[in-house]
Amino acid sequence: MLLRLATSIAGALAAYVLYRILKIVHAELTSPLRYLPGPKSKHWFFGHDKELRARASGVEERWVERYGRVIRLHQLLSRSQLYIADTKALHHILASTHIYQKSEPVRFSLGRIVGEGLLVVEGDVHRQQNPAFGAPQIRELTGIFVEKSIQLRDIWATQISGDGGIARVEIVSWLSKATLDIIGLADRPDELSAAFDVLFRTETQFSLMRAIQAFCPIFRPIPLPIDKISRQSHATMRRIGRELLADSKRDIAETGTFETGQARDLLNLLVPTFFIAGHETTSTAMAWALFALTQNMGAQARLREELLSVETDSPSMEDLNSLPYLDCVVRETLRANAPVTNTSRIALCDDIVPLSTPFTDTRGTVQETLRIRKGDTIIVPILALNRDKEIWGPDAMEFIPERWESATPISNALPTMWGQMLTFLGGPRGCIGYRFSLVEMKALLFTLVRSFEFELAVPITDIGKRPVGVVQKPFLIGDPDAGNQLPLLVRPAARL
């Protein structure tokens, strides 16, 4: 009996797998994407996934130069997917959230890390969960940004004094702790960080069975060894979030005022989402900002001169936003070193997409629009378009804050919600926390660059970049197993 049952189940699963494979083959043979230009897949299973994740040096730029702005790539199982660098097409895709959304496999995989929060849900559920992050809310939080920045400054100052006036500081871990503290999650930094690090490593390392579960929901009930680890990590984060929320409510009850408690309530309710969206992205952006300033010492000196002209150590949001060169440095960091390098969307129905530039398909036919079929996947190349030489000029790959000082304001056709760049995307699903991130970065840069001079502690050839979840972090090529790190030499800044 058991043998017949097992045989029946195995047969049913085999039939299901065969059905899915035949469905993929049929879709490929009939797909309108099959005539698009593009590079050959380097792997029958992974397609171009590894190249996109690793952001091999200049690979996307070479694709666009050779094949144009509408390219056919291959995803897992070598299924076709679109790589679109056409600005008019991206405007249409990012604005049409009723047609283009995160795919179900992507939502499943991301949900394994952040839960069913803002980064995962779509449509009406997303609109209901979308919190307010306007100027009044960020103004209220600016004091916290500055307070935590000063605490980090003082820790580094103590380390420097104990090391004879100059210290080697591994800034990735320290900036991570600071941004954790800023979003109100540092009461248990070790426990929370450990839980998230384990979850991140577990769910972002490639697992064949997890990939199968992402694309074949029928296999999701099958328990995997990593499921227990993920459940434990999520339970830890939820518990800490509930405890922080209870602490916040108790403070409000005792003081009889909301003050910053109301804002903290919101953050504590969204622990997993804000860990990745409000912590991982900003701490990564800050690491690349300080790295960029070590490679452009003139910009670092000019920024410090501007910051030292401010009389207070505790600036308001208005003070921070009134500093023009600080704004240039933040903009250039987020353009040239966007923490999230790309994102993706799936078409929920057939569509005709307008194009800025017609393209010639592999049959020699000029196409003035792009025909999309339900189920087609689109890659939105954030970093590649932020550094596109046709948009930004021949120095697009360089960190030059002065480009934002031009008498003619920068203007381009990118579909953005801020800064003429794709870093925060655009349309209804643009980043809701962009104001939070901007002022947080300005507060950290204000305090740290005003107080210290920074220099790279290793040869620049030893600095590499690798994907960690949705962000791209620095590591030492000569010591990759040591984790994500960026060692800088830090010394006190000379006061004017």
KARA-V481172 format. One record per backbone hydrogen bond with DSSP energy under -0.5 kcal/mol. CO is the residue of the C=O (numbers start at 1). NH is the residue of the N-H. If there is no record, write none. Layout:
co=CO nh=NH
co=CO nh=NH
//
This chain:
co=1 nh=5
co=2 nh=6
co=3 nh=7
co=4 nh=8
co=5 nh=9
co=6 nh=10
co=7 nh=11
co=8 nh=12
co=9 nh=13
co=10 nh=14
co=11 nh=15
co=12 nh=16
co=13 nh=17
co=14 nh=18
co=15 nh=19
co=16 nh=20
co=17 nh=21
co=18 nh=22
co=19 nh=23
co=20 nh=24
co=21 nh=25
co=22 nh=26
co=23 nh=27
co=24 nh=28
co=25 nh=29
co=26 nh=30
co=27 nh=31
co=31 nh=34
co=32 nh=35
co=33 nh=36
co=35 nh=362
co=37 nh=72
co=43 nh=47
co=45 nh=77
co=45 nh=78
co=46 nh=49
co=48 nh=52
co=49 nh=53
co=50 nh=54
co=51 nh=55
co=51 nh=56
co=56 nh=59
co=58 nh=62
co=59 nh=63
co=60 nh=64
co=61 nh=65
co=62 nh=66
co=63 nh=67
co=63 nh=68
co=64 nh=68
co=69 nh=85
co=69 nh=86
co=71 nh=73
co=71 nh=83
co=73 nh=81
co=74 nh=48
co=75 nh=78
co=76 nh=79
co=79 nh=75
co=81 nh=73
co=82 nh=84
co=82 nh=379
co=83 nh=71
co=83 nh=85
co=84 nh=381
co=85 nh=87
co=86 nh=90
co=87 nh=91
co=88 nh=92
co=89 nh=93
co=90 nh=94
co=91 nh=95
co=92 nh=96
co=95 nh=97
co=96 nh=99
co=96 nh=100
co=99 nh=101
co=99 nh=348
co=101 nh=346
co=103 nh=107
co=104 nh=108
co=105 nh=109
co=106 nh=110
co=107 nh=111
co=108 nh=112
co=110 nh=113
co=110 nh=114
co=111 nh=115
co=115 nh=117
co=117 nh=120
co=117 nh=121
co=122 nh=125
co=122 nh=126
co=123 nh=127
co=124 nh=128
co=125 nh=129
co=126 nh=130
co=134 nh=138
co=135 nh=139
co=136 nh=140
co=137 nh=141
co=138 nh=142
co=141 nh=144
co=141 nh=145
co=142 nh=146
co=143 nh=147
co=144 nh=148
co=145 nh=149
co=146 nh=150
co=147 nh=151
co=148 nh=152
co=149 nh=153
co=150 nh=154
co=151 nh=155
co=152 nh=156
co=153 nh=157
co=154 nh=158
co=155 nh=159
co=156 nh=160
co=157 nh=161
co=158 nh=162
co=159 nh=163
co=160 nh=163
co=160 nh=165
co=161 nh=164
co=165 nh=492
co=167 nh=169
co=167 nh=490
co=169 nh=171
co=169 nh=488
co=170 nh=174
co=171 nh=175
co=172 nh=176
co=173 nh=177
co=174 nh=178
co=175 nh=179
co=176 nh=180
co=177 nh=181
co=178 nh=182
co=179 nh=183
co=180 nh=185
co=181 nh=184
co=186 nh=189
co=188 nh=192
co=189 nh=193
co=190 nh=194
co=191 nh=195
co=192 nh=196
co=193 nh=197
co=194 nh=198
co=195 nh=199
co=196 nh=200
co=197 nh=201
co=198 nh=202
co=199 nh=203
co=200 nh=204
co=201 nh=205
co=207 nh=211
co=208 nh=212
co=209 nh=213
co=210 nh=214
co=211 nh=215
co=212 nh=216
co=216 nh=219
co=217 nh=220
co=219 nh=222
co=224 nh=227
co=224 nh=228
co=225 nh=228
co=225 nh=229
co=226 nh=230
co=227 nh=231
co=228 nh=232
co=229 nh=233
co=230 nh=234
co=231 nh=235
co=232 nh=236
co=233 nh=237
co=234 nh=238
co=235 nh=239
co=236 nh=240
co=237 nh=241
co=238 nh=242
co=239 nh=243
co=240 nh=244
co=241 nh=245
co=242 nh=246
co=243 nh=247
co=244 nh=248
co=245 nh=249
co=246 nh=250
co=247 nh=251
co=248 nh=252
co=249 nh=253
co=250 nh=254
co=251 nh=255
co=252 nh=256
co=252 nh=257
co=258 nh=261
co=258 nh=262
co=260 nh=264
co=261 nh=265
co=262 nh=266
co=263 nh=267
co=264 nh=268
co=265 nh=269
co=266 nh=270
co=267 nh=270
co=268 nh=271
co=270 nh=274
co=271 nh=275
co=272 nh=276
co=273 nh=277
co=274 nh=278
co=275 nh=280
co=276 nh=281
co=279 nh=283
co=280 nh=284
co=281 nh=285
co=282 nh=286
co=283 nh=287
co=284 nh=288
co=285 nh=289
co=286 nh=290
co=287 nh=291
co=288 nh=292
co=289 nh=293
co=290 nh=294
co=291 nh=294
co=291 nh=295
co=292 nh=295
co=296 nh=300
co=297 nh=301
co=298 nh=302
co=299 nh=303
co=300 nh=304
co=301 nh=305
co=302 nh=306
co=303 nh=307
co=304 nh=308
co=305 nh=309
co=306 nh=309
co=307 nh=310
co=316 nh=320
co=317 nh=321
co=318 nh=322
co=319 nh=322
co=320 nh=323
co=322 nh=324
co=323 nh=327
co=324 nh=328
co=325 nh=329
co=326 nh=330
co=327 nh=331
co=328 nh=332
co=329 nh=333
co=330 nh=334
co=331 nh=335
co=332 nh=336
co=333 nh=337
co=335 nh=338
co=339 nh=341
co=339 nh=472
co=341 nh=383
co=343 nh=380
co=345 nh=378
co=346 nh=101
co=347 nh=375
co=351 nh=353
co=351 nh=372
co=353 nh=370
co=359 nh=361
co=359 nh=367
co=361 nh=364
co=365 nh=361
co=366 nh=368
co=367 nh=359
co=368 nh=355
co=369 nh=371
co=370 nh=353
co=370 nh=372
co=372 nh=351
co=373 nh=376
co=376 nh=347
co=377 nh=82
co=378 nh=345
co=379 nh=84
co=379 nh=381
co=380 nh=343
co=380 nh=382
co=381 nh=385
co=382 nh=386
co=383 nh=387
co=385 nh=388
co=388 nh=391
co=388 nh=392
co=389 nh=393
co=393 nh=396
co=395 nh=398
co=398 nh=400
co=400 nh=403
co=401 nh=404
co=402 nh=405
co=403 nh=406
co=407 nh=409
co=414 nh=416
co=418 nh=421
co=422 nh=425
co=424 nh=431
co=425 nh=417
co=427 nh=430
co=431 nh=434
co=433 nh=437
co=434 nh=438
co=435 nh=439
co=436 nh=440
co=437 nh=441
co=438 nh=442
co=439 nh=443
co=440 nh=444
co=441 nh=445
co=442 nh=446
co=443 nh=447
co=444 nh=448
co=445 nh=449
co=445 nh=450
co=446 nh=450
co=447 nh=451
co=448 nh=452
co=451 nh=493
co=453 nh=491
co=455 nh=489
co=459 nh=462
co=460 nh=463
co=462 nh=464
co=462 nh=477
co=464 nh=475
co=466 nh=473
co=468 nh=471
co=471 nh=468
co=471 nh=473
co=473 nh=466
co=474 nh=485
co=475 nh=464
co=475 nh=477
co=476 nh=479
co=477 nh=480
co=479 nh=482
co=480 nh=483
co=483 nh=476
co=486 nh=171
co=487 nh=457
co=488 nh=169
co=488 nh=490
co=489 nh=455
co=490 nh=167
co=491 nh=453
//
